[in-house]
Amino acid sequence: MNLRCAILDDYQNVALKMADWSSVMDKVEVKTFHNHFEQEEQLIEAIRDFDIIVIMRERTPFTAGIFEQLPKLKLLVTSGMRNASIDLNAATKHGVVVCGTASMSEPPTELTWALLLNIARQITQENNELRKNGPWQSTVGTDLYGKRLGLLGLGKIGSRMATIAQAFGMEVIAWSQNLTKEQTDKIGVQLAKSKEELLETSDFVSIHLVLSDRTKGMIGTKELQRMKASAYLVNTSRAAIVHQEALIEALQEKWIAGAGIDVFEVEPLSETHPFRTLPNVLATPHIGYVTKDNYSTYYREAVQDIQAFLDGAAIRQINS
């Protein structure tokens, strides 16, 4: 009898087109789910009879409570090699192997710049006015040349951000808890003496940190109040790094000029959420990693993970 595999949150209905699944189809029955399950009860009812589940990033959290209700589950495959929404200890406890895939750093870098450039030049507003025959030019843009970009985090994505910023003629300053001058010197950026210095002196602040106990809630009311009133915050990393209510207040009270946001505490975003209507917010529905090449990588390696598991030799396993 074949095993059953569920692919969750295939929003664009492309999972089976982005990779060749034929190598496992003789042993595995694959079913995709297009719609997101808002309620845990609905999720459990839909997937309780599946042996393998493929998930996309943190779209559907897998908590200890969910693992307890999925006795047939043997393999969980996530895109990327890090997924904070999976309780890995619970997976191990219930005998579930968790495997990941590669993830490209270029797509989120590119989206971060799309957001930053858009908010700097108010492209969305100008486009909307043009489409409805509104004012011909209604905003005055913010320059990038000569301005300071503050990077919270200088890993793969942060480093790419720095290189592109330098091409625009921006000054770049970076900070994270373990960042050293040796690391910043290699890229030709300034090491901030503190997080506070970065926030106080930057015209644009972009977050590129891994979510952890140390970074959760790192940007709150005090931090946002330190930023320039003319500065913009961009977050394409993880929502929980920024205290959501503090950011809403900062935008409403105009402590900062605006924000570009691609990540949210609860996704999909509720219909009444302030981020949908605040005029100084540019928000996208967590599409930083949603590109053809990245999706092809995710699903191709998901197939490989499944094949290796079937062969009794799991690869890219991220739990013990």
N, C-alpha and C positions, 0 to 999 in steps of 0.2 A: 504494500500500500504506500502510495506516494506521501511525502511530507507536504504540509501546506505552508506557504509563505505569503505574508501580508506586507504590502508596501503602503505605509501610511503617509498622509498629507501630500499626496502627489497633486498639488494644486493646479499645475499646468497640464496634467495628463500626459506626461512625457517620459515617465520612468522606464517604460518598456521599449521606448524608441531610442533612448540615449545609450543603450548598451545591448550587446548580443546575449540574450538570456538562454539561447538554445542549448548551451552546454549543461544546464541544470534542469531543463524542462522535462526530461525523461524521468527524473526522480522527484521533482518538486512541482506542485501546482501553485502558480503564482496569481495573486489577486491584488489589484491596486485599489486604494481608497482615495477618492478625489477630495471629498469634503472633510474638514477638520471636525473632530468630535469634541464638542464643548463640554459635555458632561462625562465624568469618569464612568458612570454606569453604561452609557452608550458605547464608550470605547471598549469596555470589557465584554459587553454582549457581542460586539462585532468581531473581536479577535481572540476570544477564549479558546477556539478550536485550532489555532495556528501554532505550528512548531517553530517557525522562523518569522521574525519581524524585522523589516527594514525601515528605519526612521530617518528623517531629514533634520539634522541639527537639533535644536531644542524645541521644535514645533510641538511635540507631544512628550511631556516629561514621563519618565518611568520611575515611579516611586516604589518604596518597599510595599506599600499597599497594593499596587498594581501587580507586582511580581507574585504576591501571595494569591492573586485571583487568576493567574495564568499557569496552571499546573502542566500544561502541554508544552510550554515555551522552552526551547532548547538553545536557540541562537538569536541574539539581538545584534543587528548591524546598524551602526550609526555613521553618518557622513562625518568626516573629520576624525582625528585621533583624540579629541577632547570633547566631552559633552557633560557639562555640569548638571544637567537635568536627569541624568541616570544615576540611580543609587547603586553603585558598583558593588558595595558590600552585600546588599540585598540580592543582587543578581547572582553573586557567587554562592550565597547561602542557599538559593533555590536551584543551584546547578545550571544556571544560564551562562553560556559563553557570550561575552560581549566583544565584538570586533569593530574596528574602524576602517577608515579609508584615508587616502591622502586628501589634502585640501590646499588649493592654490592661494597664495597671498596677493596675487595681482588683482582679482576682482574686487575685494573689499577696498583695496587702495584706490582703485579707479572710481568706485562709488563715493568714497570719501571726498575725492576731489570734485566729483560732480555736485555733491551737496555744498561743498565749500564755495565753489565758483558760482553756483546758483544763488546762494544767500548773499554773496558779496555783490553781485550785479543784479539781484532781484529779477532773475530771468523768468521765473514762474509768474510773478505779478505782471511783468511787461507783456508776456505772452498772452495772459488772460485778458488784459486790457485791449491788446491788438485784436484778439478773436471776437470781442464783443463791441468793436468799434469805439472803444473808450479813448481816453487821452493818448495822444501820440507823444510818448515819453512821460512817465509819471514819477520816476525815481532818479536818485543820483547814486551811482554805485560806489562801492568801497574798493580802493586799489589794493592789489596784492604786492606789487613792487615796493620794496622798502619797508614793508610791514613785518611784524614778528609773528611767526607761527610757533606756538608752544605745543610740544608733543609729550603727552603723558604716556610713556612707553616708547622704547626704541628697539623693538624686536624686528622681525621680518617686515611687517607692515609699516611700523613707525620709521624704519630706515628708508623704505621706499618713499614714504611721505616726505622725508627730509630731502632726498635727492631731487624730487620734483619741485619742492618749494624753492630750492636753491636755483633751479632753472627759471623760476618766475622772478628771481631777484629778491626773495624774501630772506630775512634773518631767521634762523631756526634755533630754538632753545628746547632742551629736552630734560625730563626728569622721570625717574621711577625710584623705588626704594633701594634697589641694588645697582643702579646705573653708575658707571665709573667714568672718569675723565678719559681714560684710555679708550673706552668704547665710543664716546662722543667725538674724540679727536680723529678716530678712523674715518668718520663720516663727515667731519668738518663742521660740526654743530657745537653750540655752547652747552655746557652742563649747568643747569640751574642749581643754585645753592640749596634751594628748597622748592617744594611744591608751591608754597606761597609766592615766591619770587616769580615763578613761571606764570601763575594765574594773574598776578598784579601787572605784569609787563607785556603780556601777549595780546595781540590784536585778534588772533584766532587760536582757540585751544581745541586740539583734536585728541581723542582718547584711543589708545591702542594697548590696553592692558588685558591680561588674563584675569578673569573673575576668580577671586579667592577670598578667604576670610579677611585678608589684609586690604584688598581693594574694594570689597563690597561697601557701598555707601561712602566711598572716598571723597566724592564731591557732594557736599551738602550746602546748607544755608551759608555758613561762614565762608566756605570756599567760593561760592557764587557771588557773594557780596564783595569779595576781593577783586573780582574781575572788573575790567574797564566797562563803563556803561556803553561804550562803542564796540565792545568785543563780541565775538560769536563763539559758541560752543558747538562742536560737532562730535556726535557719538555714534560710531558704527561698530563698536566693540561689544559691550554687554550692558543692558539697561541698568542692572543693579549696581553698577559702579557709581551711578549718579542717583541721588535721592530724588525720586520722582516728584513728590509734593514740593520739595524745595525748588526744583527746576521750574515747575508750573508757576510758583510764586515769583520767581526771578523773572520769568517772561511776562507775567501779568503786570508786575510792578516796574518792569523795564530796568532791572538792575543790570541786564546785559541787552545787547541789541537784538539778539535772536539766536536760534539754534537749528542745526540740521540733525535730524534724528532718524536712525534706521532700525533701532532696537527698542523693545518695550517690555515691561515687566510681565504683562499678560498679552499674548498674541493668539488670534487676531485682536487688534485694538477695539475696545468697545465703541459702539456707535456714538456715544455721548462724551467720549473722552476729550478733554480740553486740547490735546495735541491736534485734534482734527480741525479745530476752529481758531486757535490763536493765530493772529495775523503775522506774528514774528517767528513762526515755526514752519520749517520745511521738513515734512515727514515722508518717508518712504516705507513700504510694508516689509521690512527686513529682507531686502533684495541684494545686500552686499555680496553674497556668495552665489547669487542666482545668475549664472552665465552658462552658455552652452558647453564651454570647455570644462568648467568646474563640475557641472552636472554629469557630463560624460565620464569624468574621472570618478566621481562618487559611485555611479551605478555600475560602471565597469568593475571597479574594485569590490563592490558589494557582491557581484556575481562571483568574483574570485574568492571572496570570504566564504560564501556559501559552498562553493565547490570544495575548498580546502576542508571545511567542516565536515562535509559528507565523506571526504577521504580519510577523516580521522586525524587530521593534522591542522588545527586552526591556525590561521595567520593573522597578523595585526591585532592580536588579542589585547584588550586594555583592562581586563580584570584578571584576578589571579584565581 
